[in-house]
């Protein structure tokens, strides 16, 4: 292993050197670096030798095939460390020494370094300040802000490492930065980049490119990573060295946000960019088909442009493709691919029994997997005899009867005639997908003499929360496991070596699902699923749930239910004698790359909510406005501050004009202490606030997810919600165009809400959002003129 690194003090020297050469530090330097790459092997001098403008203009060794420096974004946490091990094993053996660099965080650093010893041709770097780079998967504002900040730091360090180390000693024609779920074939990548040099040299960005040159700035972004020509890496590296994220207008992540920042600089004439999309890159948003005896690539973007396909529809298309594709054909695709989604290998090998059960490659048995040993080895000393048979979940047909409800939402816009049909068809389609197949499935392992049941949740967060449920006969070492979607064979996770806890109760219920560490998604999804599980099972049954925000929520609002739960940490195996019922909702949207899960449990949610005994009188009711502005709002759909003040004033005037008794509460997720300081509002305080609200108004986001706490006991007095969301306009931000009419009515479908939507104004951007204030005034008068009964 070549474990080399930059520490933060050389970065400061480097920034100072560039400031000296280019002008006064105050005029050109960014804010002091927040992080660096750990280690002591490298050193930088504050001299002209460190400036990329005086280094070699072209890398040595440029010839028929370009040289390529590959960087991989990596994490020391499980299961991403295991995935990095797989990439090292499968992708780096043919790469020249030092040409592949894994950019890790500091999580599990000792085991990461031990892993590096197994692959001496791979370079391992640890980047300070990036331990939470995956936190965006939780969905809450603070974690997302920390995650995108970490991603920006790591991206900067890629350019810093290349400029101050690779350029000095071993420059390359191209530098690539790939996600850790993207495998690569080094020779194919060389050949692919050689062909692309003819199209876009010298300032070339190659990858799976989505977007087009329409609009300002033109909408291009990369999926799964990118490769850049030597010249462009140097120019962008210098740009990053001289500018902070703020001056670069770099507000988001290391993919869409990074590309947007580059586009803005190109529009300003400070950078020249040329994009080349490759048909030899296959991300999770692309599929390969055989058309006219040729391999043809289809992507989410091409399907969207040609057919208007949304991301959920593409997820269904890809799921169907993954089940029907000929593995032999897919192996041919992978053989010629330059960069490809790592799970394509699993699909390509499904007809090879000897390989099928191997799953993710495991780390060495000397502690690298960072697990303690359970008694699994003692229970099954002859591991070779252990055999598990898969059992599929029962799937239900979708039934459009779910669309029959009194509580349909209403869109308000001055162009309603133009947008209403699309609005209705979109939310009806989402509702049918999310609720149409009815209640979740309960798959039950019944108690058997001599058999034990097991349950484990393997991953902590993200849209695909992997888990296993299985039962084994101790005398025969034979058993069954639930198979399909995010439920996997426990052998793929080396369960015999995992931490084990023995639990005791007459019966058990278990559930896990997407984004379990996101407070907002726990509110809008997990609560209904847990309410279903608790409602269907006897009160003497214990529930097996993943530790995280759900713990805090149940402890705050329902201590009795909280005490029924046995909270599991990721990777821990629960062993039990009683029956085990696993709640899940199989559908075409629930594969390992699921984007939108199934609900179908809102009747149980409403029953549970109504049983929580906290309600206020009409005299105590409030109207809540969710204020989504900086600094409390960290990302996306941020209301323009001045405009936000106008909205608050319009709500106040409408309440007064209509003689409403409610007090207006402006909610931004914080609470004010006696000394004037602010802190995050405690969960119980949030619950009481929203339970007291007769109306909730604000922008789509976690704050609006709190609508779940409103009083939904009466169909005659439905809770009033006015949600601001992207509409039918053509926005400059791709996120708004991709998420038209996204709202919480689809999540809480069937509950008694008087739900209204106001579209973002067409001049809205992700960091400066507006609505039509005249439309808001009319909507509020319509709500507040209603007689209080």
N, C-alpha and C positions, 0 to 999 in steps of 0.2 A: 504494500500500500504506500502511496505517496500522500502523506497527510500534511498538506501545506496550507498556510493561512495568512491572512492579513489581520493585524490587530488595529484597534481604532486610532492609536497614535500615529502610525504611518499614514493613515488616511488624512489626518489633520495636516501632516506635513505635505502630503501630496496636494491637498486643496490650497495650502499656502503657496506652494510652488507655482501652481497654475495661476493663482491670483497675481503673483509677482510678475509672471510673464505676460498675462493678459490685461493687467491694469490693477487698480486698487482693489484690495480684498473686499471692501464694503460694497463695491459696485458689481462684482461678478461672482463672488463665492456664495454657495448656498449656506443654509444654516449648518452648524457643526454636525458632522455625521453622527447618527444615532447608534450605529452599530458597525462592526467590522467582522472579518473572518478570523476566527481564533487561530492562534498558533504562533510559533516563533521562527519558523524556517525562513520566512521571507523578510526582506528589509527594503525600504524605499529611501531614496535620498532626495532632499529638497533641492534639486538642481534641474537644469534643463534636460538631463538624461531621462527624467521621469515624464517629460511632456511628450504625448503621442505625436506631436507635430515634428519632432526631430528623430523619431524612430524610422525604421525601414519602411519605404512606401509600399512594398509588396512582400508577401511572405515567401520565404525560401521554399523551394520544392513545388511551386505551382507548375503544373504540367497538364497532361491529358486528363487526369482526375484530380479535382481540387482536394486539398487537405481540409479536414473538418475538425473543429474543436466542439465537442458535445458537452453541454452542461445539463444536468438533471436536477430538477427541484425535488427535494427529498425530505423526509421526516423520520426521526428516530422512534416515533410512537408506533405501536402495533395497531393495525396490520400493515401500515405503510413501510415499516422497516423490512418486513418479510417481502413486500412487493419490490423494494429496492434490491433485496438479495436475489430475487428472481431476475430482475433486469441485468444485474451484474453477471449472473450465471449465463443468461441466454443471449445477451447483446454485446458484451464487451470483449469476448475472447479474440475476435478478429480485428479489433481496433488497435492501432499502434499505442505503445505505452505513453501514458500521460494525455491521451487525446479524449478521455472521458472523465469528467469531473462531476461528482455528486455533491450538490450543495445542501447539506443537512442543517437542521436547527441544532439546538443543544440538548434536546430531549434524548434520554437514554444514551448519552455520548459514549460511555465506556463500551457498551455493546456495539455501537456503530463502528468504533475504531477497531474492535475485535473482528467485526465482519470484514473491514477493509483489509485485514491481514490475509484473508483468504483470496483476495483479488489484487495482487501486487501491481498490475498494470492500470488500476483505477486510482484516481486521486479523490481523496475525501476532504471536504472542507466543512467547517462548522461556522454558521453565520449567526452572530449575536443579534438579539432583538427579533428573532423570527420564530420563536417557539409556538406562537399561536397562529401560524400562517393558515391553518385550516379552520379557524374559528368562524369564518363566514357561514359555515354549514349550520351553525346554531340558529341563525336567522335574527338574533337580537342585535340591536344597534351597536352596543358597546363591543361585543365580540367581533362583529363584522368590521368595525372600524379598526380594531387591533389587528385583525387578520389582513385586511387590505394594506395597512401600514407595513406589516411584516413582509407581505409579498413585494411591496415597492422596495423595501430595504434589500431583499434578496436579489431582486432584479438589478438594482444598482451595483451590488457586489459582483454579479456576473460580469458587468462591463468593467468594473474596477479590476477584477482578477485578470481579465483578458488584456486590458491595456497595460497593466503594470507588471505582468508576469509572462503571459504567453507571447505578447508582442516583443518583449525583450529577448526571450530565449528561443521561442518555438512558435512563431506566428503561423496562422492558418488562412486559407482562402475564405473560409466561412466559419462563423461561430453559431451554434444552435443552442436553444434553451427549451427543454421539453418537460412536460408534466411527468410525474412518476407513474402515471398509468399509460404512458406511451412508450412502447418498445420500438427498437430501431435495428435496421441491418446496416452496418457501417458502410459496406461496399455499395449497397444499393443507394444509400444516401449520397455517397460521393457521385455516383452516376447520375442521380436525379439532379443534384446541384450543378453538375457539369452542363446538363441540358438547359437548365434555367439561366445559367450565366449568359447564354446567347440571347435570352429574352429581356433581361432586366439589368444587366451589368452596367455601371458598377454599384449603384445604391439599391441593392436588391433585398427584398424580404420574401422568403419562400416558405410555404406551408400549406395547410388547408385554410384557404382564405375565404371568408364570407364577406359579402358586401359588393358594392359597386361605386362608381364615381359620380353618382347623382347626389345633388344636395351639397351643402357647405357646412362643415367640412365633409369631404366624401367619406362614405361609411364603409371602411374596411376594418376587419379585425381577424385575428388568427385563433384557431381552435386547437388546443392541445400542445401548443408551442410554436416556435418559429426558427428559421435559419436566416442569418444576415451576412451579406458580403463583408469582407475584411474592411473595406473602406467605410462602409456604413456603420459598422461596430465602433470604429474609432471616432467617427463624427458624433454619434449618439453618446458615446462615452464621455466625450469632451463636453457635450451639451448637459449631461447629467452632472458632471463635476462642477459646472458653473451655475447651476440653477437648483433651487429647492423644488419640492413637489408643487408648492403653491404657484411659483412663477412659471412652472411648466404646465399649469392647469391640469396636473395629474391627480385626479380625485378618487379614482377607483382602484381596481385590482391590477394584477400583472398581465392581464390579457386585454379585455375591452378598454379598461382605463388607460393602460399603457399605450395601446394603439391610438386611442383618441388624443392623448397628449402629443404623440408624434405627428398626427394629422394636423393638429393646430399649429405646430411649429412649421410644418410644411406649407400650410396656408399662409403663414406669416413670412414665408420666403427664407426661413432660417435653416431649412433642411430639404433635401431632395429625396423622395421616396419612390420606389417602383415595386409593385406587388406582383408576384407570380404564384398562382395557385397550382398545386401539384396533384396529378391524378394518382400519385404513388403514396399519398398520405391518407390514412384512414382513421379518423377519430371516432369517438362514440356517437358522433352526430352524422355518420356516413355509413353507407352500405355498398357492397359490390354485387353486381349482377352480370350475367352473361348475355349479351345482346349481339346478334350477328357474329357469333364466335369470337367476340371481343369482350374483355373485362371492362365494364362500364361502372362508373362511380356515380352514386346519387347521394346528395347531402340534404340535411334539414333545410339549408338555405335555398338550394335549387328547387326542392319540393315546395317551399314557401313561395318562391317567386313564380313558379309555374302553376301551382294549384291552390295557393293560399293555405297550405298545411300549417297548423299550429304545432307547438312543441309536443303537446299531449298526443296528437294524431301521429306525429312522427315516431314517438315512443312506441305506439301501437304497431306502426309499420315495421319498425326495427325489431320489435319482439317477435312478430310473425316471421320476419325474414330469418332471424336467428334460429327459429325452430324448423324452418323449411329448407334452409340453405344446404346444399350438398357439402359435407365436410371436406371431401376431396378437392372440390373447386375452391373452397376457402383456403385450403393449404397452398394451392397454386397462387392465389392472390397474395398471401403472406410471403411466399417465396420471392415475389417480385416487388413487394412493398418496400418503401424507404423507411416510413414511420407508421406505426399502426397501434391501435388500441389493444392493450395487452390481453383483454378478455376474448379477443378474436381467436387466440390460440386455444383457449378452452373449448370454444365452439368447434374449431377445426379438428380437435382431437376426440370429440365425443364418440366417434365410431371406433376408437382404438382402446379396447378394454384395459390393456396393460397400463395405459397412461391415464385413463379417465379418473381413477381414484387417487391420483397423486395430488391433485389440487395445487394450492400455492406451495412452492418449495419452502421447507422448514429450515430454520437456522440450525447451526450445530447444537448438539445436546449438552454443551458445556455452559448453559445459562444465557446464551445470546437472546433467546426468546423472552427473557425477563419474566419467567413464570416460576412459581414454586411447584414442587411435586405433590400431587394428591395421592390418595390410596388407590387410584385406578390401576396402577401396575400390580398392586397386591391382589386386587379383585380379579384381574385378568392376567395372570402371570404368563400365559401362553397367548400372546397377542395375535399370533397367526390364526388362531381358531375363532377370533371375534369376527362376526359377520352381521352386517345390518342391511335390511331390505327397505327400499324406499316406499313410502305411502304418499299418494297425492292428495292435495286438498280438494274438496268438492267445490266446483264452480257453479254459479247461478246465472241464469239468463237475465238480461236487462229488461225491465218492464216500464214502458212510458207512463204507466199510471202514476209514477212518482211525481210527474209534472203537474198533477191535479192538486192545486192548493189555493187557498184564498189569499195567500201572502206572497204575491208576485212583486218584484221590484219595479220601480219606475225610473226611467232616464229623463233628465231635464236638460234641454239644450235648445238654443235658438235654431239649430239645424236638425231638429228632432225628426222631421220627415225623411231626411237623408240617412239618418243613423239608426232609426228605431228597429227596422227589420234585422239588421246585422246584430244589433244589441240583443234582441230577443233570441235569435237563433244561436248565438254564442253561449248565453247563459243556460239555455235549455240543453244544449249539447253537453256542457260541463256538468250540469245537474244530473243528467242521465248517466254519464260516465261515473260520477262520484257516488250517486245514491241509487241508481236504477236497479241494481242487482240485489237490493234488500239488505237484510242484516248480515253482519260478519258470520263466517263459518266458525263453529266450535269443533275442533278435531280433538278427540279424547283418547288418551291411553288409560284404559281401565286397570284398576289394581289387580295384579295377578300374583298368585303364590310363587315365591322364588324369583320374582322379577322386580327390578328397580326401574323407575323412570328418571329421566334427566332433562334438564333445561339449561341453556346457556345463551347469553347475548354476547356476540363476539366483538362488535364494533360499538364505539361510544356515540358516534354522531354521523350526520350525513343523510342524504335521501335514501340510501339503501342500507338499512340497519340489519346486518347479517345475524342470524340466530340459528339454533338447532334445538329440536325436541326429539327425544328418542327413548326407547325402552329395551332393556336387555335381560334375558333369562340367564341368571347366574350359573345354572347348572350346565347349560348347553352353549353359552357365549353367543347365542343367536338373538336377533332382535329386529326392530323396525325403527325407521326415522321418518319424520315428516320431510317431504321433498318438494321443492318448487319455489320459484320466486326468491325471496330473501331467506328462506329456510333451507339449510344445507346439511349434507352429511357431516356429522361431528368429526369424523376421521380427517376431514380436510383442515381441521383446526387443532389436530393433535390433542384431543380432549383428555387422553389418559395422562398427559403431563400437565394439565391445567390445574389451577387452584380449585379445590372442591369443598363445598359446604353441604352438610347433611341437614335437611329440614324435615320437620315433623308436623303433620296435620292430617285430618281425615281426607282432605282433597285439596287440589291446587288449581289455580287458573293462571295463565301467563299471556302476556302481550308485549310486543314491541313494534315500532313502526318508524316512519321517516322523521328525520330531524328531531330526535328526542332531546337534544340539548338547547333547542330554540324555545324560548319562553312563549313567543307568539304562536308557534305551531303546536306546542303542548296545549295551549288554550283552544285553538281552532280545530284540532284533530284528536290529540291523545285523550282529552277529557271525555269525549263521546265514546271512544273505544273502551276506556277504563270503566265508564258508567255501564256500558253494555256487559262487560265481563262481570262486574260486581252485581249487576241486576239479574243475570242469568244463573249465577252460581249460588249455592247455599251460603248463608252467612258464616258458617263454620269453615268454609274454604279460605285458604290464604292465597294471596295474589303475588306472583313473581314479576316484578317490574324493574326497569333500569333506573339506577340512581341518577339524579339530575334535577332540573327545575320542577318536575312533577312532584318530587318529595316536598319541596318548599310550599308548593301550591296546596297540596292536600293537607299538610300540617296546618296551614293557615285557615283553611275554610271547612275542612271535614276531618277532624282528628280521629274519629271512629274509623273511617275508611283508611286513613293513613296507617292506623295500627293493624289493619288486616294485611298490610303489604310487607313482604320480605324483599328488601331492596338489594339488587344485585349489581356488582361492579362489572365492567366489561371483561370478558374472558373467564369469569368464574362459573364453574359448573355447579348447579344445584341438583342434589340427589335426593329422591323421595320414594316412600313406599306407597303413599296414597295415589288416587287417580290424578291425572294431569290433563286439563282441558286448555287447549291453545286457541286463542281467538285470532282470526286472520280474515282478510277479505280478498280472496284471489280474483284477479282480473288481468286483462291484457296490459293494464297500466302498472302492474305490480311485479315486474321482473327486477333484476338487480340494479338496473339503471332507471328505476321508476322515477317519474317526475311528479305525477299526481296520484296519491293513493285513493282508496275507496273509503267512504264514510258509512252510511247506512245505519247509523246508531243514534240518530238525533232524538228519537222518542225516549230512549233510555237517558240521554243527556238531559232532556227537559224534566223528566221525572226526578233525576238526581238533584238538579238545580233547585227545583221547587221544594225539595225536602230540606234544603239548607235554610235554617230558620233565621233569616235576617231580612226584614222588609221595613220600609219607612212609610209614614203617612204622606198624603198629598202635600201637606204643609211643609214637609221636610224634603220634598223632591228638588232636584237640581237639573240644570241643563249643562252638559259637559261638552266643551270644545277641545278636541285634540290638536294642540299647537305643534306642528312639525317644522321646527326651525332650528338653526344652529344656535348654541352649541349642543343642545340636547339631541337633536337629530343628527346622526352621523353619516348617513348615506341615503341617497335616492329619494325622489318625491319631496324634496325640501321646499317649503313654501317661501316665497319672497318675503322678507321680514316686514317691509312696509305694507305689502298686500295683506299679510297676515293680520296686521293691526286693523286694516279696513274690515276684514272678515269679522273680527271680534266685535267691532263697533256696530256692524250691521246686525249681528245676533242680539246685541244688547237693545238696539232700537226696536227690533221686531218683538222682543219679549215685552218691552214697555208699551209699544203701540197696541199690542193685542191683550194687554192687561194680564199677562201671565204671572203667577206668583213665584215661579222657580227662580232660584239664584243661579247666575252663570258662573261656572267653574272652568277656568282655563287649565287644562291638564297637559303637562309635557313630560311626565314620567318622574318628576321630582317632587319633593315635599320641602317645606320651609320650616327650619328649626327656630326656636325662640331667639337665638342669637343672630338670626338673619342668614345663616348658612343654608345651603341646599344639599340634599342627598337623594338617592333613589327612593321612591315611594315604596314602603313595605307592601308586601302582597296583600295582607289583610286590609290595609288602608285602601288599596286599589279596588279590592273586591267591594268594600262598603261604598266607595264613591260611585262605582258604576252600577251597583245594585240600586242606588238611590236616584239614578238618572232617568228622567222621563224621556229625554232625547239625547242622542249622541251625534256629534257633528265633527267631521274632520277628514283628513287624508288617509287613504289606504295604507296600512302598516300595522305594526304590533299594537299601537295605541288603540286602533279600531277593533282589533281582535278581542279587546276587553268587552265588546258588546255581549259576549257570552254571559257576563255576570248580570246583565239587565233583568228586570222583572218580566218573566215570560210565562206567568201563570194564566193570563186571561187572553182569549181570542178577541174579546170585545175591547180590550185596552192593550193593543200590541205596543211593544217598545218601538220608539221612533228613531230611525238612523238615517243620517244624510252623509253619504260617503263620496269623497272626491277621488276620481280614478281616471286613468287614460281613456279617452273617448275615440271617436272615429276619425279624428283629424290626422294629417300627416305631420308627425313631430320630427324635430331634428335629432332626438335621442332614439336610438334603435330600441331601447328597453321599453319605451312607451308604445311604440308601434307593435312590438311583439306581445304586449300585455294589455291590449285594449279591453276595457270593461272588466278587468280582474277585480274581484270584490269578495266580501265575506258573506253575501247572501247565499252563494253557492255552497259555502261550508255549513252554514246554519239553516239550510233549506228545511222548510216545514215548520220551523218555530215561529211563533207569532211576533213578527217584526213588520212594522210599516216602513219599508226600505226604499230609500231614494238615492239616486246617483246623479252627480253633477260632473260633467266631463272637464278634464283639464283644458284650459284655453290653448289654442294652437301654437302660441308663442312660448309654451312651457318647455323647460329643460329639466334635467334630473336634479340640478342644484338651484333652480329658480322656477318654481311652479306657480301658476296662476289659475284662477277660475273666473267665470263671468259673474261679477258681483250682482248684476241686475237679476240674473237667473236665481242666485242664492236668495235674494230678497223676496222674490215671488214664492219660492219653495218654502221658506220659513213662515211667511204669512199663511200659506196653506196649512202648515202643520199647527201653528200656534193659535189659529182661529178656532180650532176644534174645541168643543166644550169639554171642560174637565168634569167627568162624572164622579 
